[in-house]
């Protein structure tokens, strides 16, 4: 009774392949684009009406449809709440992480927004997968790595000092040595924020080890570019 049943049926039928052939080839993409708005209107108590349609769209053959959902999955998570997100959205999110770069960029751009909605133990599972964002279909896709560096700065607030040191630090050092200067510049800020976060931690071991590594890796580097990196991070 939230929206007329006929209207909802009409919307749900947009995923029917025959509609794409006879009505509009882009119809599934339009359906995907509108889905968060429909979910918001129906409310989380009526998510069961949309769940099958969402899963159908998430496995659509057209990457543009999956990309559209990838860019809005964090918004849908807010609408559905933590329980439905953990049960119904996390599997879709995991699928997008392994998809084409055009789809992965959607989840990467809002990685922090999505992960902050998950429970801590579930959130920690993604620490092991962050490294995979360094690998792209096209190595010249430097904006992907720049976006990763930006997201890691935000993710520092979601993880413990040990997790930052064990998982995020190696990625940050890798990004600091990137071939593209735009990626390196964001990475310098990332490392400095990392130092700040570890300095504020209850134990000083991590920040001391990080500082020693910075000195060893960059300050004493034989290449001038490495020493320049050290100066920029200090700056």
FENGIKA-V974554 format. One record per backbone hydrogen bond with DSSP energy under -1.0 kcal/mol. NH is the residue of the N-H (numbers start at 1). CO is the residue of the C=O. E is the energy in kcal/mol with one decimal. If there is no record, write none. Layout:
[[NH/CO/E] [NH/CO/E]]
This chain:
[[8/4/-2.0] [9/5/-2.8] [10/6/-2.1] [11/7/-2.1] [12/8/-2.8] [13/9/-1.7] [14/11/-1.6] [15/12/-1.1] [16/13/-1.8] [19/16/-1.5] [20/16/-1.0] [21/17/-1.3] [22/18/-2.0] [23/19/-3.1] [24/19/-1.4] [27/24/-1.6] [30/26/-2.1] [31/27/-2.1] [32/28/-2.3] [33/29/-2.4] [34/30/-1.8] [38/34/-2.0] [39/35/-2.9] [40/36/-2.3] [41/37/-2.0] [42/38/-2.6] [43/39/-2.1] [46/43/-1.7] [47/44/-1.5] [49/46/-1.9] [50/47/-1.7] [51/47/-1.8] [54/50/-2.7] [55/51/-2.3] [56/52/-2.1] [57/53/-2.4] [58/54/-2.4] [60/57/-1.7] [66/62/-1.4] [67/63/-2.9] [68/64/-1.9] [69/65/-1.7] [70/66/-2.4] [71/67/-2.0] [76/72/-2.1] [77/73/-1.8] [78/74/-1.3] [79/75/-1.7] [80/76/-2.5] [81/77/-2.0] [85/81/-2.0] [86/82/-2.4] [87/83/-2.0] [88/84/-3.1] [89/85/-1.1] [90/85/-2.4] [93/89/-3.0] [94/90/-2.7] [95/91/-1.5] [96/92/-2.1] [97/93/-1.6] [99/96/-1.3] [103/100/-1.2] [104/100/-2.9] [105/101/-2.4] [106/103/-1.2] [108/104/-2.6] [109/105/-2.4] [111/108/-1.5] [114/110/-1.9] [115/111/-2.8] [116/112/-2.1] [117/114/-1.4] [118/115/-1.4] [123/119/-2.6] [124/120/-2.1] [126/123/-1.2] [127/124/-1.5] [130/126/-1.2] [132/129/-1.4] [133/130/-1.6] [134/131/-1.7] [135/132/-1.3] [141/138/-2.2] [142/140/-2.4] [144/141/-1.0] [146/142/-2.2] [147/143/-2.3] [148/144/-1.8] [149/145/-2.1] [150/146/-2.0] [151/147/-2.5] [152/148/-2.4] [153/149/-1.5] [154/150/-1.2] [155/151/-2.4] [156/152/-1.1] [157/154/-1.3] [158/155/-1.8] [164/160/-2.5] [165/161/-2.5] [166/162/-2.9] [167/163/-2.7] [168/163/-1.1] [169/164/-2.3] [172/168/-2.4] [173/169/-2.4] [174/170/-1.8] [175/171/-2.3] [176/172/-1.8] [178/175/-1.6] [184/180/-1.9] [185/181/-2.7] [186/182/-1.4] [187/183/-1.9] [188/184/-2.1] [189/185/-1.3] [190/186/-2.0] [191/187/-2.7] [192/188/-2.1] [193/189/-2.4] [194/190/-1.9] [195/191/-2.4] [196/192/-2.1] [197/193/-2.5] [198/194/-2.6] [199/195/-2.3] [200/196/-1.4] [208/204/-2.1] [209/205/-2.4] [210/206/-2.3] [211/207/-2.5] [212/208/-2.4] [213/209/-2.0] [214/210/-2.3] [215/211/-2.3] [216/212/-2.5] [217/213/-3.1] [218/214/-2.3] [219/214/-1.5] [220/215/-2.1] [221/218/-1.3] [227/223/-1.4] [228/224/-2.5] [229/225/-1.9] [230/226/-1.7] [231/227/-1.8] [232/228/-2.4] [233/229/-2.3] [234/230/-2.3] [235/231/-2.3]]
